[in-house]
Amino acid sequence: MREDQLNEAAEIFHLLGDPTRLRIVVSCLEGPLSVGEIVEKVDVSQSLVSHHLRLLRATRLLVSERRGRHIYYAPADNHVRCIVNDMIDHIAEPHGEED
């Protein structure tokens, strides 16, 4: 892996390390959502959601699509879905105590 790729991957994991941003991405896994719908699902202010959406779009985790007056957000591709879903599955797995 090249250094620039390593840095980009680290930045993506850093962004997903914020609980609010992770909730935004998880809520969009179910289907495209408008900013208002995301605000309702994650229960934070619209300005904070908009700030997080800018960061998530800049790192290509989410994409936006205008439909009339509203902009809808969805995962950029199946890789994003897999990363998040695999982590959710990993956390849900039972784990034993290590000696």
N, C-alpha and C positions, 0 to 999 in steps of 0.2 A: 504494500500500500504506500502510495506517495505521501509525502509530508502534508501537502495541501489537502489531500483526501482525508488523512487522519485528523487534521484540524477541523475540517468540515463535519466529520462524524462526531467529534467531541462537542462541537457547538450544538449539533442537533440533540445529542443526549443531554447537554446542559439545559437547553430550552425545554425538553420534555421532563426535566427534573423539577420544574415548577408545577405544583399541584393544580393551579388554575389553568395553565396552558395545557396540561395533560387532560384535565376535564373537558376543555374545549375540543381537543382532538378526539377524545373518546366519544363525546356527544355527536360529532360529525361523522363517526363511523356508521351510524344508523341511516344516514342519508343527508343530502345537502340541507343546510340550515341557514336562515337569515340571521343577521346580527341580533335582532329582537328575540328570535327563538333561542339563540345561544345564551343571551342574557338571562332569559327565564330558566334555562336548564342549569346553568352554572351559578346563578344567583350572585352575580357581581355587577357593577355598574357598566353602562354601555361604553363609557370612555375607556375603562380598563379592558373590556373585551376587545374594543377596537385596537388598542395598543398591542395586546397579545396577538391579535389576528395579523397585524402588520409584521410582527416578528416571525410568526409561523408561515406566512406567505413568502417572506424573504428567504427562508431556509428551505423552501419548496416542500414543506410538510402539508400545507393546505393550498388549495387553489380557489379562486373566486370566479363566479359567473353572474353577470347582471341579468335579471329577469324583470323587466318593467322598472319599477321604482326600487326594487330590492336587490341586494347582492347576496348570493348564497355561497356558502363555504363547504368544501368537501375535501377529503384526503386527496393528495396530489396523485397518488397511484396505489396499486396494490401493495407495494413495498411498505408504505406507511401503515396500511391496515395490518400487514403481517407483523411488523415490529411491535405495534401496540398490542395486538391480539396475542402474540406469542408471550409477551411480558405478562399479560393478564393471566394466561394459562399457566405460566411458570409460577406466579405467585399463588395461584389456586391449588397447585399440586401439594399433596401432603409431604412433609419433610420430617425426617427423624432427627433426633439429637445426635450430634457428632461427638465422638470421644475426645 
